[in-house]
Amino acid sequence: MTRLSPQSWMTAPETVKLMAALGEARFVGGAVRNALIGKPVTEVDIATPLVPAEVEKRLAAAGMKAVPTGIEHGTITAVVDGRPFEVTTLRRDVETDGRRAVVAFTTDWTLDAQRRDFTMNALYASPDGEVLDTVGGVDDLKAGRVRFVGDAVTRIREDYLRILRLFRFHAFYGVGEIDAAALAAAMREKHGLAKLSGERIAKEMLRLFEAENPLPVLRTMAHVSVLSEVLPAEPNLARLMGLVAIETANFSAADHLLRLAALMPGPESAVPPLVFAHELCERWRLSNLQRDRLQAIAVNDRRFAASLSARDLRRLAYRLGKALTRDLLLLNWARDPDDAVGWRALLAMAEAWERPRFPLTGADAKRAGLSEGPLVGRVLAEVEAWWVEGDFSADAAALNERLRQAVRAVG
């Protein structure tokens, strides 16, 4: 029998209160999986044979808030002293279409386990830590084997997102090669990914990019043509390899969106980087913030070299901003990794540099003789460009003289 040693999330007052209120419940999924191998537990999910109405009744009796976040699938979010827990009734799938399921509730823990995706996610633990494993999940977890519960093709056809989850879970928990039956099923059913919403694909892929090193899994996905089902062109895996190496060498945290940007092809590709970024953002339904970052990288890529002078770096950083400058330095370093000393120096300069504020305004232009209108902006832009090219060294007197000259020129 496998038993969890006492965990802080199990003995937390909120958890104890909730389990006491439910009476019939076990911890399930990620919390149990991660605790068994010593990984951090960030979310605590609970399974119960109680139907949703009974769960709500017991929570109300205990003075706890119940939010019906997924009640059609038996899920209620219990909020205990401000801490949320997902509580889900045991269930079995009645009908599936590759994206969503119609479920029926059950009191059978074995049936509930049979409808889950991977054996390592079909583990339950009682409040005192006794683990219930009806599918061999403990052995698979310890062996680093991401294996589907039951028949792999059947599990995938229930929800095609499980193809991407296979690769993501292997990146985080797998050891060695991907389970052969799981990989064969993913390759066979890959066209089902077209049925999924862009939001679900994006969420799963971006989580994959958070793995310590997603490259081995991405190479496998490319080899079995799964990656081509979710990306608009052949990815630049070599540059991603360079970026991961830079992150590792510099103890930098993984930036999942920058890693995604590293996959964009070069301008010589059949699908140019800006087209790649646009099509990817449309397909994955990325947020405006994510879209703007990816498209800015695509437009400004290749502007940096390790031999860039400090003056040219400041000029580019002024136009692009510190965040985009950092992105581009890292991505160009990843493409051209030989001069690590030069790239590291440029990054340090970019991080330390404070962008100066252009001191002239529309009021200065009017005092110099311009009337209101678009000409004000054009003249100020010309003077600002002169100031930037001069490495921001011109003082107020020199700037105002340059402004007067520009006004006379358009006079």
VENFENDA-V536272 format. One record per residue. N is the residue number from 1. RES is the residue in one small letter. PSI is psi as a letter, one per 20 degrees, with the letter a starting at -180 (* if undefined). OMEGA is omega in whole degrees, 0 to 359 (999 if undefined). D_CENTER is the distance of its C-alpha to the mean C-alpha in Angstrom with 2 decimals. Layout:
n=[N;N]
res=[RES;RES]
psi=[PSI;PSI]
omega=[OMEGA;OMEGA]
d_center=[D_CENTER;D_CENTER]
//
This chain:
n=[1;2;3;4;5;6;7;8;9;10;11;12;13;14;15;16;17;18;19;20;21;22;23;24;25;26;27;28;29;30;31;32;33;34;35;36;37;38;39;40;41;42;43;44;45;46;47;48;49;50;51;52;53;54;55;56;57;58;59;60;61;62;63;64;65;66;67;68;69;70;71;72;73;74;75;76;77;78;79;80;81;82;83;84;85;86;87;88;89;90;91;92;93;94;95;96;97;98;99;100;101;102;103;104;105;106;107;108;109;110;111;112;113;114;115;116;117;118;119;120;121;122;123;124;125;126;127;128;129;130;131;132;133;134;135;136;137;138;139;140;141;142;143;144;145;146;147;148;149;150;151;152;153;154;155;156;157;158;159;160;161;162;163;164;165;166;167;168;169;170;171;172;173;174;175;176;177;178;179;180;181;182;183;184;185;186;187;188;189;190;191;192;193;194;195;196;197;198;199;200;201;202;203;204;205;206;207;208;209;210;211;212;213;214;215;216;217;218;219;220;221;222;223;224;225;226;227;228;229;230;231;232;233;234;235;236;237;238;239;240;241;242;243;244;245;246;247;248;249;250;251;252;253;254;255;256;257;258;259;260;261;262;263;264;265;266;267;268;269;270;271;272;273;274;275;276;277;278;279;280;281;282;283;284;285;286;287;288;289;290;291;292;293;294;295;296;297;298;299;300;301;302;303;304;305;306;307;308;309;310;311;312;313;314;315;316;317;318;319;320;321;322;323;324;325;326;327;328;329;330;331;332;333;334;335;336;337;338;339;340;341;342;343;344;345;346;347;348;349;350;351;352;353;354;355;356;357;358;359;360;361;362;363;364;365;366;367;368;369;370;371;372;373;374;375;376;377;378;379;380;381;382;383;384;385;386;387;388;389;390;391;392;393;394;395;396;397;398;399;400;401;402;403;404;405;406;407;408;409;410;411]
res=[m;t;r;l;s;p;q;s;w;m;t;a;p;e;t;v;k;l;m;a;a;l;g;e;a;r;f;v;g;g;a;v;r;n;a;l;i;g;k;p;v;t;e;v;d;i;a;t;p;l;v;p;a;e;v;e;k;r;l;a;a;a;g;m;k;a;v;p;t;g;i;e;h;g;t;i;t;a;v;v;d;g;r;p;f;e;v;t;t;l;r;r;d;v;e;t;d;g;r;r;a;v;v;a;f;t;t;d;w;t;l;d;a;q;r;r;d;f;t;m;n;a;l;y;a;s;p;d;g;e;v;l;d;t;v;g;g;v;d;d;l;k;a;g;r;v;r;f;v;g;d;a;v;t;r;i;r;e;d;y;l;r;i;l;r;l;f;r;f;h;a;f;y;g;v;g;e;i;d;a;a;a;l;a;a;a;m;r;e;k;h;g;l;a;k;l;s;g;e;r;i;a;k;e;m;l;r;l;f;e;a;e;n;p;l;p;v;l;r;t;m;a;h;v;s;v;l;s;e;v;l;p;a;e;p;n;l;a;r;l;m;g;l;v;a;i;e;t;a;n;f;s;a;a;d;h;l;l;r;l;a;a;l;m;p;g;p;e;s;a;v;p;p;l;v;f;a;h;e;l;c;e;r;w;r;l;s;n;l;q;r;d;r;l;q;a;i;a;v;n;d;r;r;f;a;a;s;l;s;a;r;d;l;r;r;l;a;y;r;l;g;k;a;l;t;r;d;l;l;l;l;n;w;a;r;d;p;d;d;a;v;g;w;r;a;l;l;a;m;a;e;a;w;e;r;p;r;f;p;l;t;g;a;d;a;k;r;a;g;l;s;e;g;p;l;v;g;r;v;l;a;e;v;e;a;w;w;v;e;g;d;f;s;a;d;a;a;a;l;n;e;r;l;r;q;a;v;r;a;v;g]
psi=[p;p;p;p;q;p;q;h;h;h;j;q;h;g;g;g;g;g;h;h;h;g;g;n;q;q;q;q;c;h;g;g;g;h;h;h;j;k;q;q;o;h;q;o;q;p;q;q;i;p;q;h;h;h;g;g;g;h;g;g;h;j;k;q;p;p;o;m;h;l;h;h;j;j;p;p;o;p;o;o;l;i;p;q;p;p;o;p;q;q;r;q;p;h;p;q;j;i;h;r;q;p;q;q;q;r;j;o;h;g;h;g;h;h;i;r;f;q;h;i;i;l;p;q;p;r;h;j;i;p;p;p;o;j;j;k;h;g;g;g;g;h;i;k;o;o;p;q;p;b;p;g;g;g;g;g;h;h;o;i;h;h;g;h;h;g;h;g;h;h;h;h;i;q;p;b;q;q;p;g;h;g;g;h;g;g;g;h;j;h;i;i;h;i;i;q;q;h;g;g;g;g;g;g;g;h;h;h;i;i;q;g;n;i;g;g;g;h;g;g;h;g;h;j;k;h;h;i;h;i;q;i;r;p;q;m;h;g;h;h;g;g;g;h;h;g;g;g;h;j;k;q;q;p;o;h;h;h;h;g;h;h;i;p;r;r;i;i;q;h;o;q;h;h;g;g;g;g;h;g;h;g;g;i;l;q;r;h;g;g;g;g;g;g;h;h;g;g;h;j;q;j;i;q;q;h;j;p;q;h;g;h;g;h;g;g;h;g;h;h;q;g;g;h;g;g;g;h;g;g;h;h;g;h;h;m;i;h;m;h;g;g;g;h;g;g;g;g;g;h;h;h;p;p;p;q;p;p;i;q;r;h;h;g;h;g;h;i;j;q;r;q;a;h;h;g;g;g;g;h;h;g;g;g;g;g;g;g;h;j;k;k;i;p;a;g;g;h;g;h;g;h;g;h;g;h;g;h;h;i;*]
omega=[177;180;175;171;181;181;182;180;178;185;177;183;181;180;181;179;183;181;177;180;181;179;181;184;174;169;185;169;190;181;180;180;184;180;182;182;174;177;181;176;183;180;180;178;186;176;182;173;180;177;185;180;179;176;179;180;182;178;179;180;180;178;181;180;178;180;183;187;179;191;179;175;175;184;175;175;176;179;184;181;177;182;181;174;173;179;185;177;175;186;173;180;177;182;178;179;180;179;183;184;166;187;171;182;182;174;185;181;180;178;178;179;184;182;181;188;185;183;181;177;182;181;181;177;178;180;179;172;180;186;174;182;181;187;181;184;181;179;179;181;181;180;183;183;178;187;176;172;179;184;186;181;179;180;181;181;175;179;185;175;180;174;180;178;177;182;179;181;178;179;182;190;187;175;178;183;176;179;188;181;180;181;179;180;179;180;182;187;188;182;176;178;179;180;187;175;178;181;181;178;181;182;182;181;180;175;175;181;178;179;181;176;182;189;181;180;179;177;178;178;178;183;181;175;173;183;180;177;185;178;184;180;179;185;179;183;180;180;177;177;178;181;179;179;178;179;181;182;183;178;180;176;178;177;190;181;176;176;176;179;180;180;182;180;178;183;179;182;176;174;182;185;181;176;177;182;181;182;179;180;178;183;184;181;181;180;178;180;178;179;182;181;181;182;176;176;182;183;189;180;177;179;188;173;181;181;182;179;179;180;180;177;180;180;179;181;178;182;189;185;186;185;181;177;179;178;185;176;181;183;177;172;179;179;185;192;189;184;182;181;180;180;181;178;179;178;180;178;181;180;185;187;176;183;179;178;177;191;183;180;177;179;177;180;179;178;179;174;180;171;178;179;184;181;179;181;181;180;179;179;179;179;179;179;177;179;179;180;177;178;172;187;183;179;185;181;180;180;181;175;178;178;180;178;180;179;178;182;180;186;999]
d_center=[36.54;33.16;32.77;30.06;31.45;31.15;27.65;27.08;24.90;27.77;30.46;28.87;31.37;29.04;28.31;32.01;33.05;30.82;31.90;35.49;35.28;33.98;36.37;35.15;31.52;29.38;25.94;23.74;20.64;17.95;20.19;23.05;21.16;19.60;22.90;24.88;23.24;22.82;19.06;17.96;18.12;15.98;17.07;20.56;21.34;24.98;27.01;30.56;33.43;34.24;33.81;31.74;34.93;36.12;32.84;33.14;36.80;36.27;33.54;35.84;38.75;36.87;35.89;32.16;30.05;28.88;26.29;26.39;22.68;23.18;26.88;27.54;25.68;27.26;24.48;25.52;23.65;26.19;26.03;28.16;29.04;25.80;23.58;21.98;22.39;21.81;25.20;25.60;28.96;29.61;29.51;30.09;28.98;31.87;30.36;27.11;26.21;23.04;20.82;22.47;25.33;28.61;29.31;32.44;32.66;34.34;35.58;35.08;32.40;32.82;32.17;28.97;27.80;28.80;26.40;23.23;21.02;21.36;24.22;22.20;20.78;24.35;25.68;27.38;28.97;31.85;32.07;34.14;31.65;33.36;30.87;31.56;30.54;32.09;29.99;30.01;26.52;27.65;29.11;26.12;23.79;26.20;26.55;22.82;23.46;20.91;23.55;23.71;26.14;29.23;29.18;25.88;26.72;27.64;24.41;22.38;24.72;24.14;20.48;19.19;15.55;16.94;17.14;13.41;13.39;16.22;14.45;11.40;14.07;16.24;13.83;13.76;17.30;19.27;22.21;23.91;23.82;22.02;24.51;26.85;27.38;23.71;23.05;26.18;25.22;21.77;23.61;26.31;24.22;21.48;23.00;22.15;18.54;20.20;20.98;17.47;16.10;13.55;11.48;11.46;10.71;7.68;6.29;7.55;6.81;3.10;4.35;7.13;6.23;6.25;9.72;12.66;13.72;12.13;15.09;17.70;15.77;14.80;18.49;19.61;17.55;19.22;22.54;22.70;21.55;18.53;16.24;18.80;18.39;14.89;15.22;18.16;19.67;19.99;17.15;18.17;17.42;20.02;18.29;15.02;17.48;19.01;15.92;15.09;18.81;18.88;16.18;18.19;21.48;20.64;18.86;15.86;12.58;9.69;7.96;4.94;6.48;9.78;9.44;8.96;11.91;13.82;14.21;16.17;19.84;22.65;25.16;27.57;25.41;26.67;23.53;23.30;20.03;20.43;21.14;18.13;15.88;17.90;17.91;14.20;13.62;16.48;15.52;11.95;13.23;10.74;11.92;14.80;13.22;10.45;13.41;15.76;13.85;13.46;17.04;18.45;17.30;18.84;22.03;22.60;21.63;24.58;26.25;26.08;28.12;28.75;32.30;31.40;33.90;33.10;34.70;32.62;29.41;30.49;31.37;28.01;26.14;28.40;27.54;23.81;22.93;21.68;17.89;18.26;20.97;18.86;16.16;19.11;20.93;18.22;17.69;21.47;22.03;19.80;22.03;25.19;24.88;28.63;29.31;26.99;29.57;29.61;25.86;25.60;28.51;27.00;23.79;26.03;28.15;25.34;23.96;27.53;28.75;29.19;29.38;32.96;33.83;36.12;39.27;40.97;40.61;42.25;45.08;45.91;46.07;48.47;50.64;50.82;52.30;49.54;49.55;46.47;44.53;42.05;44.17;43.10;39.49;40.55;42.91;40.52;37.87;40.55;41.51;37.94;37.43;40.68;39.54;36.22;38.14;40.49;37.67;37.98;41.38;43.58;44.96;45.80;49.21;47.97;45.26;47.82;50.25;47.66;46.93;50.67;50.95;48.12;49.82;53.15;51.63;50.50;53.61]
//
